[in-house]
Amino acid sequence: MKNLPLAAACLTILVLESLPANAASNCGELTISSMNWQSAEVLASLDKFILKAGFGCDAEILEGDTVPTVTSMIEKGKPDVAPEIWVDLLPDVVATGIKLGKLVETGAALKDGGVNGWWIPKYVSEAHPDIKTIADALKHPELFPAPEDSSKGAVFNGPQGWGATVVTTQLFKAYGAEKAGFTLIDTGSAAGLDGSIAKSYERHQGWLGFYWAPTSILGKYEMVKLDFGVPYNQAEWKRCNTVADCADPKPNVWPQDRVKTIVTKGFSDRTDPAVMEYLQTRSWSNDTVNGLLTWMTDNQATGDDAAKYFLKTREDIWAKWVPVGVAGKIKAAL
């Protein structure tokens, strides 16, 4: 009997050592980059809530865009976490950051990858079945009138700071869109890009431009992605299609993007291993994200609102990302 307390103490130590880390004792302060598109915004909010409530981190959101965020992470070591980086939009920059020991790539934010391209409304595609490729669309500037000058066609681009904006600009040059009578429209923001699609649909007008999936817009408005009309050339994609100051881009296929979570090496080294395990494991499908973003748009919800809605309604998904003890803390905080 006198040996029972010692045995119990040893058993307790063994159990504690075998449990996965939960309330991270060494998480500390961290900054999370929230990009200005819906899926990245809600994922940043989701990470903030889970890391604060579940792991005890002192997490703060910083607004950012792809290019300046990744550059800042490499040069300044901040922000600590970028939850949704479309890696193939900045292949050399991300690869260089990893090679220099400045960045660490964790899990896939989108397990299905991301889809980028140039799109037209389905009703335009049905009315003009000959338009299958980008080159086909550029033969008809009259079908895609520019908002300020209807004598020209328009290609709508994303805001400055997006890697996709660089690629669209390069493809605009590569396909000779200006010579074909088109002008490239800077929509200024994600909301401006969305608004241009919504306005065209409301007026049943033509629209041509960049967009991506998963998004709520493509769930609400039926769009058709144009074929690029050429085979994929990986060397050209890296050499010029993704490089803003490259003067001679060639037509190319926009490949499906790897969408990753990236952290700074400094954060990776100092934080609790359980936090890194979460960031490695946390991943969701495009269908899941599409549904959440549709709810977000229909309810005019913020990223924080959508994160809480997801945590309340999809425990079947997120509970698999964290240890049981952490899941309990998250549920208690909702």
C-alpha positions in Angstrom: 0.0 0.0 0.0 2.8 2.5 0.9 4.1 2.2 -2.7 0.8 3.3 -4.3 1.5 7.1 -4.1 4.8 6.7 -5.8 3.3 4.5 -8.5 0.5 6.9 -9.0 3.0 9.8 -9.4 5.0 7.9 -11.9 1.9 7.0 -13.8 0.8 10.6 -13.9 4.2 11.7 -15.3 4.0 9.0 -18.0 0.5 10.0 -19.0 1.4 13.7 -19.1 4.4 13.0 -21.3 2.3 10.9 -23.7 -0.5 13.5 -24.1 -0.3 15.8 -27.2 0.6 19.4 -26.3 -2.6 21.5 -26.0 -2.6 24.8 -24.3 0.7 25.9 -25.7 2.9 27.1 -23.0 5.4 28.6 -25.4 3.1 30.1 -28.1 3.4 33.7 -27.0 2.6 36.6 -29.3 2.1 36.3 -33.0 0.8 38.2 -35.9 -1.5 36.7 -38.6 -1.8 38.2 -42.1 -5.4 38.6 -43.3 -5.6 39.1 -47.1 -8.3 41.2 -48.8 -10.3 38.3 -50.2 -12.9 36.3 -48.4 -11.4 32.9 -48.1 -8.1 34.3 -46.7 -10.0 36.7 -44.4 -12.0 33.9 -42.8 -9.1 31.6 -42.5 -7.0 34.3 -40.7 -9.9 34.8 -38.3 -10.3 31.1 -37.8 -6.6 30.7 -37.0 -6.7 33.6 -34.6 -9.7 32.2 -32.7 -8.3 28.6 -32.5 -4.8 29.8 -31.6 -6.1 32.1 -28.9 -8.8 30.0 -27.4 -7.2 26.6 -27.9 -3.5 27.2 -27.6 -3.3 30.3 -25.4 -1.6 32.4 -28.1 -1.7 36.2 -28.0 -2.7 36.5 -31.7 -3.2 39.7 -33.6 -4.5 40.2 -37.2 -2.6 42.4 -39.7 -4.1 43.4 -43.0 -2.0 42.5 -46.0 -1.7 41.4 -49.6 0.2 38.5 -51.1 3.3 40.3 -52.5 4.0 42.7 -49.7 3.2 40.1 -47.0 5.6 37.5 -48.3 8.3 40.1 -48.9 7.9 41.5 -45.4 8.1 38.0 -43.9 11.4 37.4 -45.6 12.9 40.9 -45.0 11.4 41.8 -41.6 10.3 38.5 -40.1 6.7 39.8 -39.8 3.9 38.9 -39.9 4.5 35.5 -38.3 1.8 33.6 -40.1 0.3 33.9 -43.6 -2.6 31.4 -43.6 -3.5 31.4 -47.3 -0.6 32.0 -49.8 -1.1 31.0 -53.4 2.4 29.8 -53.7 2.5 29.4 -57.5 1.8 33.1 -58.0 5.2 33.8 -56.4 7.1 30.7 -57.0 10.6 32.2 -57.0 10.0 34.5 -54.1 8.6 31.8 -51.8 11.3 29.3 -52.8 14.0 31.9 -52.1 12.6 32.7 -48.7 12.6 29.0 -47.8 16.1 28.5 -49.2 17.4 31.5 -47.2 15.9 30.0 -44.0 13.4 32.9 -43.6 10.2 31.0 -44.4 8.7 27.6 -43.5 5.9 26.1 -45.5 3.4 24.1 -43.4 0.2 22.5 -44.6 -2.1 23.0 -47.5 -4.7 25.7 -46.7 -6.9 24.4 -49.6 -6.5 20.7 -49.9 -8.0 20.8 -53.5 -5.7 23.7 -54.6 -6.8 27.0 -56.1 -8.2 27.6 -59.5 -7.3 30.9 -61.3 -8.2 32.0 -64.8 -10.1 34.4 -67.1 -13.9 34.0 -67.0 -16.9 35.1 -68.9 -20.6 34.9 -67.9 -22.4 31.7 -68.8 -25.0 33.6 -70.8 -22.3 35.1 -73.0 -20.8 31.6 -73.5 -24.2 30.2 -74.5 -24.9 33.0 -76.9 -21.5 32.8 -78.5 -20.4 29.1 -78.4 -17.5 29.9 -80.6 -15.8 31.6 -77.7 -13.8 28.9 -76.0 -10.4 30.4 -75.4 -8.9 33.7 -74.4 -7.8 34.3 -78.0 -11.5 33.7 -79.1 -12.7 36.3 -76.6 -10.2 38.9 -77.7 -11.6 38.8 -81.2 -14.8 40.4 -79.8 -14.1 43.6 -77.9 -17.7 44.7 -78.6 -19.0 41.9 -76.4 -17.0 43.1 -73.4 -17.3 46.9 -73.4 -15.1 48.9 -71.1 -17.1 50.9 -68.5 -15.5 54.3 -69.4 -15.1 53.8 -73.1 -17.5 51.3 -74.9 -15.5 51.6 -78.1 -12.9 49.3 -76.3 -13.2 46.0 -74.7 -12.3 45.5 -71.0 -10.3 42.9 -69.1 -11.0 43.3 -65.4 -8.0 42.7 -63.1 -7.6 42.4 -59.4 -6.1 45.1 -57.1 -2.5 45.9 -56.8 -0.6 43.7 -54.4 -2.1 40.4 -55.6 0.1 37.9 -57.2 -2.8 37.1 -59.6 -2.8 40.8 -60.7 0.7 40.4 -61.9 -0.1 37.3 -63.8 -3.2 38.8 -65.4 -1.2 41.9 -66.4 1.4 39.6 -68.0 -1.2 37.5 -69.8 -2.9 40.7 -71.1 0.4 41.5 -72.8 1.2 38.0 -73.8 -2.1 37.6 -75.7 -1.9 41.0 -77.4 -5.1 42.3 -75.8 -4.2 45.9 -76.2 -3.7 45.5 -80.0 -7.0 43.6 -80.1 -8.8 46.7 -78.8 -8.9 46.0 -75.0 -8.0 48.0 -72.0 -6.9 46.5 -68.6 -9.1 47.6 -65.7 -7.7 48.0 -62.3 -10.7 47.3 -60.0 -8.9 48.7 -57.0 -10.0 46.1 -54.4 -11.6 42.7 -54.0 -15.0 44.4 -53.6 -14.4 46.4 -56.8 -13.7 43.2 -58.7 -16.8 41.5 -57.3 -18.9 44.5 -58.0 -17.9 44.6 -61.6 -19.2 41.0 -62.1 -22.4 41.7 -60.2 -23.1 44.9 -62.2 -22.5 43.1 -65.5 -24.9 40.3 -64.4 -27.6 42.8 -63.3 -27.4 44.4 -66.8 -26.9 41.2 -68.6 -23.7 42.6 -70.2 -20.5 41.0 -71.2 -17.7 40.6 -68.7 -14.1 39.3 -69.2 -11.5 39.2 -66.5 -9.6 37.5 -63.8 -11.3 35.5 -61.0 -10.6 32.4 -58.9 -12.2 29.6 -56.9 -13.2 28.9 -54.2 -15.4 32.0 -53.9 -18.9 32.9 -53.2 -19.2 35.0 -56.4 -18.7 31.9 -58.6 -21.4 30.2 -56.6 -23.8 33.0 -57.0 -23.0 34.0 -60.7 -22.5 31.3 -63.3 -19.2 31.9 -65.0 -17.2 29.9 -67.6 -13.5 29.7 -67.4 -11.8 30.2 -70.8 -9.2 27.8 -72.1 -5.8 29.2 -72.5 -5.4 27.6 -75.9 -1.8 26.6 -75.4 0.1 23.9 -73.5 1.5 24.7 -70.1 5.1 25.8 -70.1 6.5 25.7 -66.5 9.8 27.4 -67.5 8.0 30.4 -69.1 5.6 30.6 -66.1 8.5 31.1 -63.7 10.6 33.2 -66.1 8.0 35.7 -67.1 4.3 35.1 -66.5 4.8 35.7 -62.7 7.4 38.4 -63.0 6.0 42.0 -63.1 8.9 43.6 -64.9 9.4 40.8 -67.5 8.9 42.5 -70.9 8.2 39.5 -73.2 5.6 37.1 -71.6 4.2 34.3 -73.7 0.7 32.9 -73.7 0.5 30.2 -71.1 -1.8 28.0 -69.0 -2.5 29.3 -65.5 -1.8 26.1 -63.5 -3.8 25.0 -60.5 -2.2 26.7 -57.5 -0.8 25.1 -54.4 -2.4 27.1 -51.6 -0.2 26.9 -48.5 0.1 28.2 -45.0 3.5 29.9 -44.6 5.2 31.0 -41.3 8.5 32.8 -40.6 11.4 30.6 -39.5 11.6 32.7 -36.3 8.1 31.9 -35.4 8.5 28.2 -36.2 11.6 28.0 -34.0 10.1 29.8 -30.9 6.5 28.6 -30.8 5.1 25.4 -29.3 5.4 22.3 -31.5 1.6 21.8 -31.0 0.9 25.1 -32.8 3.0 24.0 -35.8 1.3 20.6 -35.8 -2.1 22.5 -36.0 -0.9 24.6 -38.9 0.4 21.5 -40.7 -2.9 19.6 -40.2 -5.5 22.4 -40.7 -6.9 22.2 -44.2 -10.3 22.3 -45.9 -11.9 21.5 -49.2 -13.1 24.0 -51.8 -16.6 22.8 -51.4 -16.5 23.5 -47.6 -15.0 27.0 -48.3 -17.6 27.8 -51.1 -20.4 27.0 -48.7 -19.0 29.1 -45.9 -18.3 32.0 -48.2 -21.8 31.9 -49.6 -23.1 32.1 -46.0 -20.7 35.0 -45.3 -21.9 36.9 -48.4 -25.6 36.3 -47.8 -25.3 37.4 -44.2 -22.9 40.3 -44.9 -20.7 38.7 -42.3 -17.1 39.5 -41.4 -14.3 37.0 -41.3 -14.7 36.8 -37.5 -18.4 36.1 -37.9 -17.8 33.4 -40.5 -15.1 31.8 -38.4 -17.4 31.4 -35.4 -20.2 30.1 -37.6 -17.9 27.5 -39.0 -16.7 26.5 -35.5 -20.3 26.2 -34.3 -21.6 24.2 -37.2 -18.7 22.1 -38.6 -17.1 20.5 -35.5 -16.9 17.4 -37.7 -14.2 19.1 -39.7 -12.2 21.3 -37.3 -12.1 18.9 -34.3 -9.8 16.7 -36.4 -7.2 19.5 -36.6 -6.5 19.7 -32.9 -6.0 17.5 -29.8 -9.1 16.7 -27.7 -8.2 19.1 -24.9 -7.7 22.0 -27.3 -11.1 21.2 -29.0 -12.7 21.5 -25.6 -11.2 24.9 -24.9 -12.4 26.1 -28.3 -16.0 25.0 -27.8 -16.0 26.6 -24.3 -14.9 29.9 -25.9 -17.7 30.0 -28.5 
